[in-house]
């Protein structure tokens, strides 16, 4: 059974940094598209960043220049380095895995980790 488990969430002041991690079991990061999503209360879930199966990266306009997605294939761990955090970054962050190298069908999900940014 595929399991994705996030960690690293917490509370931070505006301008601070956090690094989220997502470790997978029964799933291969080296060949599938994987990414980070977030959902704030009353808002739609949005894709924050992703890495395709061939190493192509995507960032939402709202986080470009501040967030960096990376992965360690040997450890099967996905990371999201978040710098210059803003209150509007407050949300539950989820890692997701697609069913192929492409990033158009995410089928596996973690349970989420809360990120709270105070002003």
C-alpha positions as CSV (number, residue, x, y, z in Angstrom):
1,X,0.0,0.0,0.0
2,X,1.3,3.5,-0.9
3,X,1.8,5.8,2.0
4,X,2.9,9.4,2.0
5,X,3.7,11.1,5.3
6,X,4.4,14.8,5.7
7,X,6.4,16.5,8.4
8,X,8.0,19.8,9.3
9,X,5.0,22.0,9.6
10,X,4.6,24.5,12.4
11,X,4.2,28.1,13.3
12,X,6.6,30.8,12.2
13,X,6.6,34.6,12.0
14,X,6.4,36.4,8.7
15,X,9.7,36.5,6.9
16,X,10.8,33.2,8.5
17,X,11.5,29.8,6.9
18,X,10.3,26.2,7.2
19,X,11.2,23.0,5.4
20,X,8.6,20.4,4.8
21,X,9.4,16.8,4.2
22,X,7.3,13.9,2.7
23,X,8.5,10.3,2.9
24,X,7.0,7.7,0.7
25,X,6.5,3.9,1.1
26,X,5.5,1.7,-1.8
27,X,6.0,4.5,-4.3
28,X,9.0,5.5,-6.4
29,X,9.9,9.2,-6.5
30,X,12.5,8.7,-9.2
31,X,10.0,7.9,-12.0
32,X,6.7,9.6,-11.0
33,X,5.5,13.2,-10.8
34,X,5.3,14.4,-7.2
35,X,4.3,17.7,-5.7
36,X,3.1,19.9,-2.9
37,X,-0.4,21.3,-2.6
38,X,-2.1,23.5,0.0
39,X,-5.6,24.4,1.1
40,X,-6.6,27.3,3.3
41,X,-10.0,27.5,5.0
42,X,-12.7,28.5,2.5
43,X,-10.4,28.2,-0.5
44,X,-9.8,25.7,-3.2
45,X,-6.8,23.4,-3.1
46,X,-3.9,24.7,-5.2
47,X,-0.8,23.1,-6.5
48,X,2.2,24.9,-5.0
49,X,5.1,23.1,-6.7
50,X,5.8,19.8,-8.5
51,X,8.6,17.8,-10.0
52,X,7.8,15.7,-13.1
53,X,9.2,12.3,-13.7
54,X,11.9,13.8,-16.0
55,X,12.9,16.5,-13.5
56,X,10.8,19.3,-14.9
57,X,9.7,21.7,-12.1
58,X,6.6,23.9,-11.7
59,X,5.9,26.7,-9.2
60,X,2.7,28.6,-8.6
61,X,3.1,32.3,-9.3
62,X,2.4,33.1,-5.6
63,X,5.5,31.2,-4.4
64,X,8.0,31.7,-7.2
65,X,11.3,33.0,-5.8
66,X,10.5,32.0,-2.3
67,X,9.8,28.2,-2.3
68,X,12.1,25.5,-3.7
69,X,11.0,21.9,-4.3
70,X,13.6,19.1,-4.2
71,X,13.8,15.4,-3.7
72,X,16.2,12.7,-2.5
73,X,15.5,9.6,-4.5
74,X,17.7,7.4,-2.4
75,X,15.7,8.3,0.7
76,X,12.4,8.5,-1.2
77,X,11.8,11.9,0.4
78,X,10.4,15.1,-1.1
79,X,11.1,18.5,0.4
80,X,9.7,22.0,0.2
81,X,12.0,24.8,1.4
82,X,9.8,27.8,2.2
83,X,11.6,31.1,2.7
84,X,10.2,34.7,3.2
85,X,7.0,33.3,4.5
86,X,3.8,35.4,4.4
87,X,0.6,35.2,6.4
88,X,-1.2,34.2,3.2
89,X,0.9,31.1,3.1
90,X,-1.0,29.8,6.1
91,X,-2.7,26.5,5.0
92,X,-2.6,22.8,5.4
93,X,0.1,21.4,3.1
94,X,-0.2,18.1,1.4
95,X,2.2,16.0,-0.7
96,X,0.8,14.2,-3.6
97,X,1.9,11.6,-6.1
98,X,0.8,11.1,-9.7
99,X,0.3,7.8,-11.4
100,X,3.1,8.4,-14.0
101,X,5.9,10.8,-15.0
102,X,3.2,13.3,-16.0
103,X,1.7,15.7,-13.5
104,X,-2.0,15.6,-14.6
105,X,-3.4,12.8,-12.4
106,X,-2.5,12.8,-8.7
107,X,-3.8,9.7,-7.0
108,X,-1.8,9.3,-3.8
109,X,-2.0,11.8,-0.9
110,X,-0.5,12.4,2.5
111,X,-2.5,13.4,5.5
112,X,-1.3,17.0,5.5
113,X,0.7,19.2,7.8
114,X,-0.3,22.6,9.2
115,X,1.7,25.7,8.4
116,X,0.8,28.9,10.2
117,X,2.5,32.2,9.5
118,X,1.8,35.1,11.9
119,X,2.3,38.8,11.2
